[in-house]
């Protein structure tokens, strides 16, 4: 499945909020055969299709959660701060990739073995008490490896296909959304769908979503569409998210911590899906998405795919949902 190969390639590229350049370079490479791409001052990549009034802005963010290096200790370890929503429980005893200007180096966040845990403590160690060990014995040796403050680190990437139906990897949120957005753009320009668009459609690969929707907020100063639709993850599956499950179709994300999305727009999208025999789910979850940056000027909505274990190394989603969401989004671009 071509979309899975694209997802594996894009998810494997490191790029925390504010450090998305490598991800954007790959997207530019993918988009070049089909259309022109521009970049705004904050760093969003933008593709425009159609003409006339601004009808829809579609957004998918390209940044991921991670760690920003803040310094080097005298014994050669790296201090850091979290970028984005990372549960401290997920940091202890982890492999990371440290991204420097000279390339990638391996690092680990150490853990005290039970043999030496003389106090018998089992509570979570807070992030500010942890460091990244890169095998250096002192500050100079770490610096010689090319590490410095304001480099960054991400969880070691491992891409798994489970039971032929699921994919699991860190940064499915929201690299899957970027892949879906790319696929819709590819279809529009290769299948001669652009003349059928009802106005100008803007596709934006946004930056800095995980640290406050910064890219989308900047974008909202440039565009005033009738509809603003984010393509982002839907963290499932617990009491808050009800019956939404991977493999049951894309999700119309009706409510989260950032917005109550347009009911009228949600019903229109659901009608488009029903007429095309695309199964959809409707649900509420936590967090927030880029579309809420447009709530003062546009009808807003978020279209999602369910992801288990969100914001962890083992984010997991069903392959069917990716393809179905690409099909739905193509129809929404043409029929809304």
N, C-alpha and C positions, 0 to 999 in steps of 0.2 A: 504493500500500500504506500503510494508515493507520499501521502500526507504524514505517515508515520516516519518515513525516512527524513522528511523535512523537519519534523518535530525533534527527532533525535539529534540532528545536526544543530538546530538552533538552541535547544535546551542545554547542549554541552558547552556552549560558549559562556564564559563568565561575564557578568555585567550587573553590578549592584547599582542602586539609585545614584545617579550622577556620574556613573562610570560605564555607560552603555555603548561606548564607541565600537567595540568589537562586534557586538550584536548588530548594530546599525550598519556596519561595513558588510556583513553577510546579507542583510536585507537589501541593501543597495545592489549587491551582486545578483541577487535573485530577481529584483525588479527591473534591472537595466534592459533586458530583452523586450519588455512589454510597454514601458511608459517612463515618463520623466518623474524624478523625485526631487523635492526640495526640502530644505531643513530650516526651521525657524530659529530664532535667537536662543531659545532655551534648549534646543536640541531635538525637538520632535521631527520625525520624518513624515512628510505629507505627500500624498498622491491625490490629484483631483481628476474626476471624470465627469462627463456631461457638461452642460452649460446652463446659464440662466441663474435664477434665484438659488440660494443655498438651501437644498432640500434636507440632506442628512449628513451628519458627521458621525462616522464610525471610528471607534478608538479601541486600540489594544496596547497595553503597556509592555515595554520590553525590559524593564529593570527587574531585578530579583532582590530578595533579602540577602544580607551577608554581613561582613565584618570589615570595618575600616581600621587600618593599622594606625595607632596613635603614638607609638614609640618603641624603643628597644631597651630592655632591662640590662643591668651590668653583666648578667650571666647569659646574655644572648637571646633571651626569649622576647616575643612580641606582645605588646599590650594592644588592646583593641576596644572599640565600642561597637554596639550593634546598630545596624542600619535596617530598619523595618521590623516587623513583628516576629521576633524569634523567642520561643520559649526557652528559658535558661536550662531546662532539663535536657534539651537536645544538643547542648554544646559539650557536655562532659564526655571525654573519651572519644573524640571525633577526629577523622582525617579531614584536612582542608587543603585547598589549593591557594597558595599565596601568589597574587598577581602583581608583578613588578613591571617596571618599564622595560626590563631586559627579558621578560618572559615569566614562566610559571615555575614555582618551586613547591615542593611538598612540605606540609606542616602537620602537626598533630596537637590537639588540645588534650593534655595529659589527664590521667585519673589515678587517684590513690588506690592501690590494690587492697582487697579486704585483709590481706595478711598484715598490712601496716596501719590499718584503721583502728588504732588502739582505743579510740573513744567510741567506736561503734556507731558513728553518725551515718544517717541515711538521708538527711535533708538535702535539698537542691543547693548546689554551690552557685552563688550569683555570678553573673558574667564578669563583673569587675574584679573578681578574685581569680580569674582564669587568665592564662597566657597561651600563646601558640609557640610550640617548640619546633624549630626548624633544623635542629642538630648543631647549632652554633654554640660555642662554649663561652663567648664573650661578645660584647657590643661590636667590637671591630670586625670580628669574624662574620657576624650577621650582616653588617654593612657591606662587607666584601662580597656577600652573596647577592647584593643589589637591593636589599630591602631598606625601606625608609618610611617615615611617617607619611600618611596619606596614600600609601599603597592599600590594596584591599585583599580580602580573602573570601572564598565561598566554600560551602561544603563540597567535598569530593564528589564529582558527578559519576553516577552509575545508572545506565539506562537499561531497564528490564522489561521484557514482554512476558506477562504472566498468563498462563493457560490459554494463550493464543487470543485473548480477548482484552487484556488490560495492559497499559503501559504504566511504568512507575519510574519517577526520576525527580530530583530536585529541580525546581524552576519550571515545572509544567505551568505553574502560575507565573507569568501569563504568556509564556512562549507558545502555548497551544493557541491562544487568542491571536497572536501575531501570525502564526502559520495559517489560521483560518482566514484572517484578513488578507494575507498574501494570496491565498487560493481564490478568493472572490475577485480580487483585482486581476489575477491571471485570466480568469474566466471572462470577465468583462472585456478585456482587450484582445483575447484570442478568439472568442466566440462572437465577436462583433455585436456585443450587447449594449454598447455605449449609446447608440441612437435611441434605445428604448428607455433610457433613464428620464425620470420626470424632474429635471432640474440638475443642479450641480451636486455631486456626491463627493464628500471629502473623506479620505481614508487616512487616519493618523496613527502612527506608531509612536506612542507617547513615552516620555521619560519621567523619572522621579515620581511614579505613582505610589510606591511603597513608603515614601516619606512625606505624604501629604497631598497627593494628586497635583503636584507642581506643574507637570507638563500640560495636563488638561486645563488647569486654571489659566495658564498662559494662552492656550489654544482658544479658550472661551473669550479672550479679548480680541481675537482675530476673526472669528466666525460667529454668525447668528443664524443657525439653521432652524428649520421647522422642528427637526427631530435630532436628538443627540443620543447615540446608542453605544454603550461600551460593550466590548466582548471580553469577558473576564470570568474567573473561576467562581464556582458556587461550592463553598465548603460544606460538605455533608459528612456524616450522616448521623444525626443525633436528635434529641427531642426538639431543639430549636428549628430544625430543618424538615421535620415531619417525614412524609413518605418519599421524598426525592431520593432517587438512587441512581448510581451509574448504570448505563446500559438501557435506560428507559427514555432516552431522548434529551435534547437540549432543554435548558431551564429558562423560563421567563422569571427573572429575579425581581419579585414584586416589592419587597421591602428589605432594607438592611439598616445598619447603623447610620448611614449617611443620607438616606432619602427614602421617601415613599414614592415609588416610580409611577409614571402616568398610567392610570388604569385604562384610559381610552386607547392609548398606544399599545398597551399589553394585549387588549382584546383584538385589536387589528392584526397584530403579529400572530396571535393564536389562530385567528381566522385564516390567515395566509398559510400557516402550517397545516391546519386541518384540511384545507382544500387540496394541498399537495401530498396528503397522507404522510406527513412528517410528524412523528410522535413528539409532543412537547410536555414538559412538566412546569408547574408553577410553584414557586416556593419563596420562603423568607430565610434569611441567614444573617450573620454578623458582618462586620467590616464595612467597607465602602468601595465605590468604584468611580472611575473617571467621569461618568455621565453626570454625576451629581454636581460637577463644576459648572454645568450648563443649566441648572434648575431655575435660574432667574430669568432665562431667555428662551428656552426651548422645552418641548415635551421630551422627557427623558426616560430611558429604559436601559436595562442591562440584560443582555442575552449571554447565557452561561452554559458550561458543561459541568456536571457534578464531579468534584474531586474529593476523594477520601484523603485523610491525613494531611490536610492543607498546611503549608508553611513548615514542612519537615523535609527530611532527605528522601522520604518514600511517598511523596505525592502520587496518587494513583487514579487513573481515569480509564473509561471504557473506549475502545477504538471506534465503536459505532457512533458514539456521541460526537466525535470530532467531524466525521464525514457528514452526519446529519446537520450539524450546526453550519457547516460550510454551505450545504444545500439551502438551508433556511435563510441564511444571510444573503445569498445570491438573490433569492426571491424577494426578500424584503427590500433590497436595493432597487429592484425592478418594479415592484408593485406598490410600495408605500406612497 
